[in-house]
Amino acid sequence: MKKALNTANAPAAIGPYSQGIAASGTMYFLSGQLPIDPATGAFPDGGIKEQTRQSLLNAKAILESEGLSLNNVVKTTVLLSDIANFGPMNEVYAEFFEQPFPGRSAFAVRDLPKGALVEIEMIAVG
């Protein structure tokens, strides 16, 4: 019915959750990905663009561990620590997806874990 997704190519969960869940082998629910470089355990140098890129690379690695790609993504949710970062985040986000683009929600939240500027979660179909 459900299977935990787990890859060493994305940061390990930092709490009681999975990197993602496959439901019945056709739907994949990825937990929010912080911009943690799995090789260093740290955020990349720079700002919102670099952090957005790392969060998307982490999600991409989880998808790839299941033989999927970003083309399988049907919905994303982008959490920002500051809505003023929407434009720069969107520039990087656009580099990762092609038409038809997945549905998306993006909004600012008060704080993100570890002081991140962005966190991105996804739903994909197989």
Short mmCIF file of the C-alpha atoms (twelve columns), coordinates in Angstrom:
data_MODEL
# 
_entry.id   MODEL 
# 
loop_
_atom_site.group_PDB 
_atom_site.id 
_atom_site.type_symbol 
_atom_site.label_atom_id 
_atom_site.label_alt_id 
_atom_site.label_comp_id 
_atom_site.label_asym_id 
_atom_site.label_seq_id 
_atom_site.Cartn_x 
_atom_site.Cartn_y 
_atom_site.Cartn_z 
_atom_site.pdbx_PDB_model_num 
ATOM 1   C CA . MET A 1   0.000  0.000  0.000   1 
ATOM 2   C CA . LYS A 2   2.675  2.515  0.921   1 
ATOM 3   C CA . LYS A 3   6.439  2.410  0.754   1 
ATOM 4   C CA . ALA A 4   8.975  4.841  2.194   1 
ATOM 5   C CA . LEU A 5   11.255 6.536  -0.331  1 
ATOM 6   C CA . ASN A 6   14.858 6.832  0.765   1 
ATOM 7   C CA . THR A 7   18.049 7.829  -1.035  1 
ATOM 8   C CA . ALA A 8   21.484 8.864  0.169   1 
ATOM 9   C CA . ASN A 9   21.491 11.451 -2.660  1 
ATOM 10  C CA . ALA A 10  19.164 13.697 -0.659  1 
ATOM 11  C CA . PRO A 11  19.415 14.701 2.996   1 
ATOM 12  C CA . ALA A 12  18.040 12.251 5.539   1 
ATOM 13  C CA . ALA A 13  14.852 13.195 7.312   1 
ATOM 14  C CA . ILE A 14  15.521 15.348 10.378  1 
ATOM 15  C CA . GLY A 15  12.388 14.237 12.193  1 
ATOM 16  C CA . PRO A 16  9.718  11.540 12.292  1 
ATOM 17  C CA . TYR A 17  8.945  11.535 8.563   1 
ATOM 18  C CA . SER A 18  10.134 9.892  5.343   1 
ATOM 19  C CA . GLN A 19  11.856 11.596 2.424   1 
ATOM 20  C CA . GLY A 20  8.730  10.568 0.590   1 
ATOM 21  C CA . ILE A 21  6.032  7.909  0.307   1 
ATOM 22  C CA . ALA A 22  4.939  5.844  -2.695  1 
ATOM 23  C CA . ALA A 23  1.232  5.064  -2.488  1 
ATOM 24  C CA . SER A 24  0.150  1.951  -4.369  1 
ATOM 25  C CA . GLY A 25  3.205  2.421  -6.606  1 
ATOM 26  C CA . THR A 26  1.535  5.162  -8.665  1 
ATOM 27  C CA . MET A 27  1.473  8.240  -6.432  1 
ATOM 28  C CA . TYR A 28  4.537  9.696  -4.769  1 
ATOM 29  C CA . PHE A 29  4.380  12.242 -1.960  1 
ATOM 30  C CA . LEU A 30  7.723  13.928 -1.278  1 
ATOM 31  C CA . SER A 31  8.277  15.618 2.045   1 
ATOM 32  C CA . GLY A 32  9.378  19.222 2.010   1 
ATOM 33  C CA . GLN A 33  12.998 19.403 0.922   1 
ATOM 34  C CA . LEU A 34  15.230 21.859 2.682   1 
ATOM 35  C CA . PRO A 35  18.255 23.170 0.794   1 
ATOM 36  C CA . ILE A 36  20.683 20.851 2.570   1 
ATOM 37  C CA . ASP A 37  23.540 19.519 0.462   1 
ATOM 38  C CA . PRO A 38  23.589 15.781 1.276   1 
ATOM 39  C CA . ALA A 39  27.373 15.675 0.790   1 
ATOM 40  C CA . THR A 40  28.110 18.395 3.352   1 
ATOM 41  C CA . GLY A 41  24.995 18.552 5.522   1 
ATOM 42  C CA . ALA A 42  25.000 22.335 5.082   1 
ATOM 43  C CA . PHE A 43  23.111 24.902 3.043   1 
ATOM 44  C CA . PRO A 44  24.852 26.006 -0.161  1 
ATOM 45  C CA . ASP A 45  26.665 29.333 -0.112  1 
ATOM 46  C CA . GLY A 46  24.608 32.196 -1.466  1 
ATOM 47  C CA . GLY A 47  20.980 33.117 -1.053  1 
ATOM 48  C CA . ILE A 48  17.511 32.176 -2.236  1 
ATOM 49  C CA . LYS A 49  18.567 31.102 -5.743  1 
ATOM 50  C CA . GLU A 50  21.196 28.688 -4.482  1 
ATOM 51  C CA . GLN A 51  18.870 27.347 -1.800  1 
ATOM 52  C CA . THR A 52  16.021 26.873 -4.277  1 
ATOM 53  C CA . ARG A 53  18.340 24.991 -6.626  1 
ATOM 54  C CA . GLN A 54  19.493 22.682 -3.811  1 
ATOM 55  C CA . SER A 55  15.936 21.974 -2.630  1 
ATOM 56  C CA . LEU A 56  14.929 21.061 -6.182  1 
ATOM 57  C CA . LEU A 57  18.022 18.892 -6.667  1 
ATOM 58  C CA . ASN A 58  17.171 17.043 -3.448  1 
ATOM 59  C CA . ALA A 59  13.608 16.380 -4.613  1 
ATOM 60  C CA . LYS A 60  14.886 15.340 -8.037  1 
ATOM 61  C CA . ALA A 61  17.240 12.803 -6.416  1 
ATOM 62  C CA . ILE A 62  14.369 11.251 -4.471  1 
ATOM 63  C CA . LEU A 63  12.281 10.970 -7.636  1 
ATOM 64  C CA . GLU A 64  15.202 9.460  -9.540  1 
ATOM 65  C CA . SER A 65  15.656 6.830  -6.817  1 
ATOM 66  C CA . GLU A 66  12.221 5.554  -7.929  1 
ATOM 67  C CA . GLY A 67  12.925 5.805  -11.666 1 
ATOM 68  C CA . LEU A 68  10.946 9.049  -11.948 1 
ATOM 69  C CA . SER A 69  11.827 12.569 -13.065 1 
ATOM 70  C CA . LEU A 70  10.525 16.066 -12.525 1 
ATOM 71  C CA . ASN A 71  8.233  15.415 -15.504 1 
ATOM 72  C CA . ASN A 72  6.239  13.093 -13.210 1 
ATOM 73  C CA . VAL A 73  5.489  15.931 -10.768 1 
ATOM 74  C CA . VAL A 74  1.867  17.089 -10.785 1 
ATOM 75  C CA . LYS A 75  1.890  19.465 -7.776  1 
ATOM 76  C CA . THR A 76  4.453  21.411 -5.788  1 
ATOM 77  C CA . THR A 77  4.243  23.526 -2.678  1 
ATOM 78  C CA . VAL A 78  6.916  26.161 -2.131  1 
ATOM 79  C CA . LEU A 79  7.379  27.609 1.345   1 
ATOM 80  C CA . LEU A 80  9.359  30.838 1.554   1 
ATOM 81  C CA . SER A 81  10.705 32.582 4.635   1 
ATOM 82  C CA . ASP A 82  10.060 35.910 2.879   1 
ATOM 83  C CA . ILE A 83  7.603  36.493 0.009   1 
ATOM 84  C CA . ALA A 84  10.086 39.043 -1.381  1 
ATOM 85  C CA . ASN A 85  12.123 35.984 -2.464  1 
ATOM 86  C CA . PHE A 86  9.323  34.809 -4.777  1 
ATOM 87  C CA . GLY A 87  10.823 36.315 -7.965  1 
ATOM 88  C CA . PRO A 88  14.347 34.901 -7.579  1 
ATOM 89  C CA . MET A 89  12.939 31.529 -6.451  1 
ATOM 90  C CA . ASN A 90  10.670 31.470 -9.495  1 
ATOM 91  C CA . GLU A 91  13.620 32.117 -11.854 1 
ATOM 92  C CA . VAL A 92  15.435 29.012 -10.611 1 
ATOM 93  C CA . TYR A 93  12.229 26.947 -10.366 1 
ATOM 94  C CA . ALA A 94  11.546 27.649 -14.067 1 
ATOM 95  C CA . GLU A 95  14.898 26.045 -14.979 1 
ATOM 96  C CA . PHE A 96  13.754 22.688 -13.565 1 
ATOM 97  C CA . PHE A 97  10.270 22.272 -15.068 1 
ATOM 98  C CA . GLU A 98  8.854  22.261 -18.577 1 
ATOM 99  C CA . GLN A 99  5.331  22.471 -19.915 1 
ATOM 100 C CA . PRO A 100 2.900  21.306 -18.913 1 
ATOM 101 C CA . PHE A 101 4.037  22.760 -15.601 1 
ATOM 102 C CA . PRO A 102 2.826  21.126 -12.383 1 
ATOM 103 C CA . GLY A 103 0.250  22.896 -10.263 1 
ATOM 104 C CA . ARG A 104 1.887  24.995 -7.572  1 
ATOM 105 C CA . SER A 105 1.185  26.848 -4.371  1 
ATOM 106 C CA . ALA A 106 3.757  29.273 -2.995  1 
ATOM 107 C CA . PHE A 107 3.501  31.236 0.193   1 
ATOM 108 C CA . ALA A 108 5.527  32.807 2.953   1 
ATOM 109 C CA . VAL A 109 5.705  31.269 6.390   1 
ATOM 110 C CA . ARG A 110 7.059  32.718 9.588   1 
ATOM 111 C CA . ASP A 111 10.080 30.409 9.880   1 
ATOM 112 C CA . LEU A 112 11.512 27.320 8.232   1 
ATOM 113 C CA . PRO A 113 13.603 24.602 9.890   1 
ATOM 114 C CA . LYS A 114 17.289 25.395 10.374  1 
ATOM 115 C CA . GLY A 115 16.704 28.971 9.183   1 
ATOM 116 C CA . ALA A 116 16.204 27.929 5.551   1 
ATOM 117 C CA . LEU A 117 14.962 30.468 3.026   1 
ATOM 118 C CA . VAL A 118 12.905 27.879 1.094   1 
ATOM 119 C CA . GLU A 119 11.386 24.412 1.409   1 
ATOM 120 C CA . ILE A 120 9.750  22.559 -1.493  1 
ATOM 121 C CA . GLU A 121 7.435  19.533 -1.417  1 
ATOM 122 C CA . MET A 122 6.052  17.594 -4.380  1 
ATOM 123 C CA . ILE A 123 3.432  15.117 -5.473  1 
ATOM 124 C CA . ALA A 124 4.280  12.935 -8.478  1 
ATOM 125 C CA . VAL A 125 2.573  10.158 -10.410 1 
ATOM 126 C CA . GLY A 126 4.278  7.081  -11.830 1 
# 
